[in-house]
Amino acid sequence: MSMVSRLSTAEPFSIKNIDHQATFVGSREAGRIPNKDVGMYDEHSIVAAFNSEGNALFKEMDYTAAAAKYTAAINIDEKNAILHSNRAAFSEQATELDPSFIKGFARLARAMDALGQPHQSTIIWEEALKKLARESLTLPERIQQYEYKRSLTAAKHEQLRGRKALEMSIKHNIVRKGEEKDLPWIIAKRLIPVLVAGGDYTSCAWTLGKAYDDLCEGMQELASKAARPASKDTTPRALELLSSSVLTDLRAWHIRNPNYLEKFRRKSIQETEFYHAFAPKLGLEAIKKIVLGRLARAKPEGEAEYRKEWEVMQPSLTATVRYWIMEGFHQGTLFQNPAVGANYLGQTIALIKWGQIQEQRDGLLKEVKGEIFEATYLKRVQVLYMRFVLERFKDLDLGAQQTIFEEADEIVNETTNFQIPRRSDTVFVTSAWYIARGYALTLSYKLSAECFAEDDVNYITALLRCIKSAEYIRSPNVDIQRESLEKIRKAIPKLNYVWKASKEVDEIDKTIKESLKWEETLEGRLKIGYYGQFN
């Protein structure tokens, strides 16, 4: 039985399995499970119940009780960016409605910390402390002041860490003009005519070349200082192009100007305003509420108005998704914070899946389906999400790992029986199906080499994993190991040609050396009859 199967058959999550008793005991404000025996609830039901009650209490302007409900939900699922984003939106509204609501500022700051935005949380922590800066504080208020100061210090440390990480990342990813000659994406561009002539549609050059083209065009958009006029042929496309590049193959991503992030911030503000995007101010739950409300108001006006309302909201939703993708990418790479990057992408995936459900329920909406709600687009976002998840997987608790296993199995099942020729749309099919399946299989601890091209770094990594699996996870299989080692040897010249001047070259060399060393170990064990004991 696979690890995924073992985990999926484990005892369902319930309040009895975790130590969160303080969350569920006491007054309504403390976040008590509503009305029924807590043992009847799974994790998702409990979180949904707290979130729903929080929304209702907020409408009644009972901020303290509402905040407790949101906090109770986060106590159960503390790594859930959606919950933090919801509480951030709630806290921001609460502080606007009642500027004296000090705890509202603190909760907003904590939400910003959880979302990887210490540059914003430091400002909010300072605001919360100002409101406590008076004489004759009570003991609880002094304790509160101490906690806020400690949180402010932590936020400043994180801001400094992020700034240093950003400086290192900029330095690592910057490529000056004239330095690209032997870099993978330039080699890929040279390879494509050769691949076409030879009928080879599996090389990683296809995705690298397309990602590079989109990146170059996206960077040109960033260089434009003024927002483009609103016409059919001149709509702003920086978010579209840059997110497309990242989703196609993030390994082609690089910058030529150390001021990239500043330019991106400026242009992303222009574009989100141009498309009336919900991001960056609103989280998932607030967006869902607005969309459903607008559709509900349009429905009595007839089918045409209903369809038109959905169509009008498509650019707003699309720009929001692309903004979140880029924020997640920046956090996971430039700021070297894959946990926050994965959270942003998790929220993106949740919005896309929710949109797909709305379209499935309503035939009218299918007629104006947006690109971001296509199954292939979702797969591409999931690939980026899985990249960041793999970097932090060992740090996750068992519950979070189980959820990720289930998501990976879902992708594997969805892509098991597809037979889409790569040449039909080489880049899109590769990035949306083959690579998505490859990463999902990797997370599921299954063999995934066949999903990657021979000249792709992931190919030899998957083969080495296959060798280790054949040696340690099940009874040693010499034939599988020899076959995998032969494939690695065959792939080495192609890898060296494409990736010889890449950031990944050291990791490739390490993988190759480990493989060749294992080949020596395997032959040595065969000579002494080591595997005879397993027959």
Salt bridges, closest charged atoms under 4 A:
GLU53 OE1 - LYS69 NZ 2.69
ASP62 OD2 - ARG28 NH2 3.55
GLU126 OE2 - LYS156 NZ 3.92
GLU127 OE2 - LYS131 NZ 3.70
GLU141 OE2 - ARG134 NH2 2.51
GLU158 OE2 - ARG161 NH2 2.97
GLU180 OE2 - HIS254 NE2 2.96
GLU180 OE1 - ARG256 NH2 2.48
ASP213 OD2 - LYS189 NZ 2.80
ASP214 OD2 - LYS210 NZ 2.64
GLU217 OE2 - ARG237 NH1 3.10
GLU221 OE2 - ARG228 NH2 3.12
GLU240 OE1 - ARG237 NE 3.13
ASP249 OD1 - ARG251 NE 2.90
GLU285 OE2 - LYS288 NZ 3.18
GLU309 OE2 - ARG294 NE 2.70
GLU327 OE2 - ARG265 NH1 2.26
GLU359 OE1 - LYS369 NZ 2.83
GLU367 OE1 - ARG307 NE 3.08
GLU371 OE1 - ARG322 NH2 2.78
ASP409 OD1 - LYS446 NZ 3.54
GLU410 OE2 - LYS353 NZ 3.60
GLU414 OE1 - LYS379 NZ 2.53
GLU454 OE2 - LYS490 NZ 3.90
GLU454 OE1 - LYS494 NZ 2.60
ASP456 OD1 - ARG251 NH1 2.80
GLU471 OE2 - ARG525 NH1 2.52
GLU483 OE2 - LYS487 NZ 3.45
GLU514 OE2 - LYS468 NZ 2.81
GLU519 OE1 - ARG489 NH2 2.87
GLU523 OE1 - ARG482 NH2 3.69
